């Protein structure tokens, strides 16, 4: 689960980063000291979880969540004030932690976030992981998972590449990711998801699938290496 830490207090950010690193299921995607930078980062490179302060200069944490709309990441608010709790939970956040954040309280909140993530993915996934249905022009077509080499975000569309051709579907990469089985696919860049079993080679920040080059972002490199069990 990729997470972004957003807090204008460097000590609070350091504490949260240390707690994130202690959980093997969490991957630190980065940190921001204000909500505006966090907004731009999330739009460019979506994350699963946001560890978010509320009272910050410029844009508050609550305003950030509202600006992201229904497709915001899972939110855990971490704040020194209790009075925002009612408003925060109206935004369907996972949890609301009052600082200082203790390890036990952090783990409790993360477990709630895991449950929400599992639920979201279950809602988006098809019942049979061997195929999915896509709308190709005016035709709804069944596409075998095994045929998909990788997916690439292109504006409001996602291209699904197979050995012989590609299909363009009107969707976000996040939505497509939710419909692809985690056992086979891995996000490697804000714009790319690959079928791990189709990777031929990896060199530096690039991997090769069917003679096509796909970039690997530093944010996802550790998770990919762990998945591949490189010797």
URGI-V461796 format. One line per field, one symbol per residue. ss: DSSP state (@ for helix, = for strand, . for the rest). phi: phi as a letter, one per 30 degrees, with the letter a starting at -180 (. if undefined). psi: psi as a letter, one per 30 degrees, with the letter a starting at -180 (. if undefined). A space follows every 10 residues. Layout:
ss = ???
phi = ???
psi = ???
This chain:
ss = .=====...@ @@@@@@@@@@ @.....==== ==..@@@@@@ @@@@....== ==........ @@@@@@@@@@ @..======. ....@@@@@. ....====.. ..@@@@@@@@ @@@@@@@@@@ @@@@...... ======..== ====@@@..= ====..==== =....===== ..@@@@@@@. ....=====. .====@@@.. ===..====. .====..@@@ @@@@@@@@.. .
phi = .dbccbadcd dddddddddd ddcddcbddl bbcadddded ddddbebdbc cbdcdbdicd ddddddddid cdddccdbbd ccdceddddd chddabccdd dceddddddd dddddddddd dddddddcdd abcbcciccc cdbdedddda bbdbidbbcc ccdcabccbd acddddedcc dddccbdbad cbbbdedcdc bbbicbccbh icdbdcdeec ddddddddhd d
psi = jklkkjkfje eeeeeeeeee ffjffkkjfa lkgleeeeee eeeeiklekj jklejlkdkl eeeeeeffaf gllkkjkjlf kfffeeeeff ghleljkklk jleeeeeeee eeeeeeeeee eeefklejgf llkljjcgkj kkkkeffkel kkkibglkkj kaefalkkkj lleeeeeffk kffflkkflf gkkljeffke lkjbgklkjh gkkkkjkeef eeeeeeefhk .
